[in-house]
Each structure stands twice: as C-alpha cells, then as structure tokens.
Amino acid sequence: MANQKHISVVLQLFLVALILNNANGKDLKLGFYQKTCPKAEAIVKTTTANFISRAPSLAPALLRMHFHDCFVRGCDGSVLINSTTNNKAEKDGPPNLSLRGFQVIDAVKTAVEAACPGVVSCADILALVARDSITQIKGPFWPVPLGRRDGRVSLFADSLTLPAPFMNFTQLKANFASRGLNEKDLVVLSGGHTVGVSHCSTITTRLYNFTGKGDTDPSLDSNYATQLKSKCKPADTTTFIEMDPGSSKIFDGDYYTLVSKRRGLFQSDAALLDDKKTRDYIKLQATSHGSTFIKDFQDSMVKMGKIGVLTGTNGEIRKKCTIIN
C-alpha cells in the first residue's frame, strides 16, 4: 500500500512537471499592455498601495497567494476562482484556507476593467500585486514580464500538491523540481518567510507530538521550542506567530540567521539544513547579513512567475477573477 501511494505521488509530480514545463514563459514580455492598456501597471500599483498603506500585513499574504497560484497548474490565476455547486475549487483546499487578500485582487481588477475592459488577465494582476505589495513595504522590486492568460480549471485536489510546512528536504526538492525550480530557488524562495505570520496550528505537531509520542522535533532549538509552547497551546488554531520574530515586517536576510540557529518555524525551514547546497547558502546569508539574498530573490521570483503560464490563445481573460467566463 505504501509503495502504491509513493508511485501515485511520483506519477502525479511527473504529470505536473510535464504540463508546466511545456510552458516556460518565453512568450511573456515587459510592457505587454503598453498599447492595449497603457495605464494598467500604474493602476495596479496605485490600487495595491492604497490597501498596503492601511494594512501592511497583506503584503506577505499576497506574495504567498502568488506562490500558491504558480505552484498549482502554473501562474494562471486559478487560485482566485470560487467553488460552485458543481466544482470545489483549489481556493477551498486545506493549504489555501488561510490565504488572505482576495479583496485586493478584486479591487485592482475592477479598476483595471474600468480603464480597459477584457484586456488584462487576473493572472497578470496577481503577479503584479505580489511584487507591488512587497515593494510597498520596502522590500525588493523585480521585473514582471506580462502576457499571462487565465486558466479555466480550478480543482480542490490540485491544492494538495503544494509544498507543505512539514515536508522533508527530499520531498521539497522533488516538489520544486516538478515546477522547474532547483535547490537554490527552494532556499531563496523560502526566504520569503522573512515577512509575515503563520498560525499556531501549523506547528502543533512539531511542538507536541512530533513522532506520535508526545515529543518535540529535536531539530528545533530547545529554548525556541519553549518560547513557542508558551504562545501556542496544543489545541490553539487562532493565534498568529511571526515567522521571523522581531523582524517580521522587514524584508531582509534575518530568516537565514534564524534557520542557521535551528530557529526556523517550520519543519520545511529546518529541512534546508539537511542538504549541503542549501545549508551552505543559509550559512553565507547568515554570516554576510543577506548579502546576495535580495538579488537572488528577484531572480527566483521572475523564474517562478513563468511557471506553466498560458499565453497566446490559450485560456481566457476573465471578466471577474472569481468566475470563469
């Protein structure tokens, strides 16, 4: 049974890789809407800034939403689609229930539609909003080539292929590789945990029942584990905890210092110390105050934004991001 399950997961990842690698974003380009909707990028930036200036915590949430979109069926805006009576969408899958910021995407879409009806895709809007929201909190800027079209499929089951906070390094590497991303992209994009919060429920098992015997994950610094237990009780599902304590509102390389001290919040953070390449990268950033992190993050975000995109006549331009035309 275990073997069959393993084969099924491997086959699933292979099929995902086959689909996504057929579209690597070569048809995307900077300034794609220059003639068809010249004010599009400015409208996205202004509308996003209005939200982030009032609620900066939405910035990491929107970055996460973009990540979750690209890792399921490629960057096609499928995470934005609502479930219907006939279909349970990926938005309602367990990893996506804690996503926030959909109102920002809807407001941006409304503003862009008022200027240029039926021209700018929800997938492009999400990619731009993720970048603009992080830039708004003084994080890095990266170029966002455009021209993505929106997918017409969104399935609950697909959300279960997202990388999870409890994965080990082998699982993480395979998960990222199936999307055309390597170990460096894995350790760099994990650095996005330098901003934002998570729920206590994501680390309950790690703190209280790691091997099913009421124990704590031994890879977690014991003093930090004690601190976390004081904030997160076993049944706590509502309390938020910072992923980068003391620096969770600043986009910097502090995440790597924490991970190097065995204080990464998730098992997936700790797992990055189990591989020489990713461990060396963590040590470099921890000892050099994140010297190359920002540039590396920009490069990996551009790469991630091209996963499995629909271009040309594929997909559609949704009128509303929550509903297929």
N, C-alpha and C positions, 0 to 999 in steps of 0.2 A: 504493500500500500504506500509506504513512504517513498519507494522507488518510483512508483507511478506518479505520485504528486510532484516529485523532483523533475521527472521527464516533462510533465504538463507545464510546470513553471518555465523550464528551459525553452520548450516549444513556443510558449506564449511570448517570452522575451525575444526569441528569434523572429517571430512574425511581426512583432512591434518594430524591431530593427529593420526588417525588410521593407515595411511600409514607410518608416521615417527616413531611411537612407535613400529612398527613391526621390526625395525632395530635400535638397540641402540648402535651399535659399539662394541659389545662384541668380534667380530672376528678381530678387529684391534689389531695390536701389535707393540711395539717399535722394530726397527731394521728389519722390514718386508722384506726389499730388501737386507739384508746382503749377501745372497747367489746369488740372481738373478741379482743384480746391486749394488755391494758394495760401489761404489763411488757416488751413486745417491744423498744422502743428502749433501755431500761435494760440488757437482756440483751445487746443488740448492743454497746453502749458498754463494758460490763464485760469481755466476752469479747475484744473488739478490744484494749482496754487491756492485757490480760494478755499478748498477743502483742507489741504495740508496745513495752511497757516492757522486754521482753527483746531485741527486735530492731527498733530504731527505723528501720532501713533499709527495712523492709517498708512504711512509711507512703507514701513516694513511689511504690513499686511498686503499691500498692493503688489509689492515685489514678490511675495510668496504666491499670490494669485497668478501672476505671470508665469512663475516657475511651475505651478501645478497645471496650468494650461498647456505649456510647451511639453511637459512630460507625459501627457495623455493625448494621443492622436496628433501630436505636433502643435505648433503655435497657431491654432485655428479658432480660438475664441469659444471652444466647445464647453469650457468650464462655466461660461456665462449663461448657458441655456437652462431654462426652468424645466422641471419634470412636468409631464402631462399625465392624463388618466391612462394613456397607452404606453408611456415610457418613463422609467425612473432614470433621471439624468445623472451625470457624474457629480454635479453640484451637491447631490444628496448622498454621495458616497462618504463613508466614515472619515477619510483623510480631509475631506473638503467641508465638513460641517462647521469647522472653526474659521473658515475663510471670512474675511471682512472687507468692506469697501466697495461692494457691488453698486452702491448708490453713486459713487464717484464715476464709475464707468457709465452708468445710465445718464448722469447729468452731462458728461462730456459728449456722449453720443447724441443727446438731444440738441446740444449747442452746435455740434458739427453738422447734424442733419438740417438745422435751420439755415446754415450757410450753404451747404452743398448736399442736397438730398440724394441718397442712394449711391454715394461715391466712396466714402471712407469706411473700411471694414472695422468690425468690433475687435478683430484680432490685432490690427494695427493700433487701434486706440489703446488696448490693454498694454501692448509693448511700449507705447509712448508714455502712458500714465505711470507705469512702473519706473521708468527712467526719470521722468519729470518729478515724481514724488520723492525719490531718493535724492535727487539734486536739490530739491526744495529744503531738505533737512541738512544741507551742506555735505551731502555725500557725493560720490563721483558722477560725472557725466559720461555717457558712452554714446556713440553714433547708433541710430536706429534706422537701418535701411527698411524701406516700406514696400508694400505691394502684396501683403498677405490677403488672402480671401477667407471668408468664414466657412467653417465646416457645417454640415447639416446633420451630423451624428453626435450624440452625447449619451453615453451609456454608464450606468451605475457601476457595472462590473469593471470597466476600464480604470476607474479611480483606484482600484485595489492594486494596480501595478505601480503606483507612485512609491518612490523611496520612502522608507519608514524610519522613525527615530530609534527603533530597536534593532535595526539591521546591523550585521557584522560587516567587516571590510569586503569579504568575498561577494556578499550579496549586493553591497553598494556599488562595487566595481562593475559587476555584471549589469546592474540596473542602469548605470550611467552609460556603459559601453553600448547598450541596446539603443541608446539615443544618439550615438556618435560622439559621446563625450569621454575623455580619458581621465586618468588618475589626477592629473593636475587640475582639470576642470572640476573634479569632485572636491578636492581640498580647497580650491579657490571659491567655488560657489557655496560651500559650507560656511565660508567666512561671512556670508550674508547674515549669519546668526549673531553678528556683532551688533545688530539693532533688533529691537522688538522683544516680545514676551511670548511665553507659552503657558499652557495650563498645567497645574499640578498633576492632573490625570495622566499626562504623557510620561511621567517619571515614577508613578506609583510602584510599578513592578520593580523598577531598578532600585528603588529605595527600600522596599518592604518585603519583596518576595521574588528575588532575582532568579533563583533556581527552583522555586516552589517549596523552599524550606524555611520561609520567613527570614531570608538573609538579604544583605545589601550587595550590590555589584562591587566586587573587590577592586575593579579598575577605577572606581571613583574615590578621590581623596577623602579620607575618613572625616576630617574636620568639616569639609564642604558638605558631605553627606549629612552630618549632624545639623548644620545650618539649614539645609533643605528640609529635613524632617521637622524642624521647628516651624517651618512655614507651611508644609504640605502634610496633612494628616492622611492616613490610608484611604479614607473614603472621599477625600476632597476633589470635587470636579469643577469648582468655580474659581478658586484662587489663581491669580496670574503670577508668574515668576519671570524675572528678567533672564534672558539667555546670556547676557554679558553684564553681570552685576556691576553697578556703578558707572557703566558706560553704555547702557542700552539705548540711549538716544543719540549716540555719536557714532558715525560710520568711520571706524578706524581698525587697526590691526590687533586690538586688545584680545579679540577672540582667540587668537593663536597663543597668546601668553597664557590664557586660562587653560586651553587644551593641553599645553605643554606641562602644566602643573596638575594634570588629571582633574581639572575642574570644568570640563565640557559638560553641558547639561544633559545631553542625550547619549545613549549608547553609540549612536552613529558618529557623534563627535569623538568619543573615546576610541572608536574603531580606526580612526585616521592615524593613530599611533602604532597600529599593528602592521603597517606596511612601510618599507624603507623610504620609498619616494615621498609619500605623503608626510611621514614623520620628519624627514629632512626639510620639507617645505615649512612645516609648522615651526621647527627649530629656527630656521632662517628668519621667519617673520617675527617670532618671539624675541629674538636677540637683536633684531635690527629695527624694532618698532614699526613693523609692517612696511619695510622699505619698498617692496615691489608689489604689495597686495593690491593697491588701487589700480595700477596699470593692468595687473593680471585679471582683476575682477572685470574691468572694462572689456578685455579681450574675451573672457569666458561668457559674459553676458551677450555679446554680439553673436558668438557661436551658438549659444543656447537659443537665442531669438530666431535662429534659422532652422530649427529642428522641424522636419516634416511639414513645412509650410505649403499651403495651397496657393497657386498663382495662376495667372492667365485666365482660362475659362473654367477652372476647377472651383468648386464651392460656390459661394454667393456673397453678396454684400447685404448683410441683414439690415432690415429697417429698424428693428429693435433688437438689442443684444440678447435679450432673454428668450426670443421666439424665432424659430426658423421661418423664413418667408413662406 
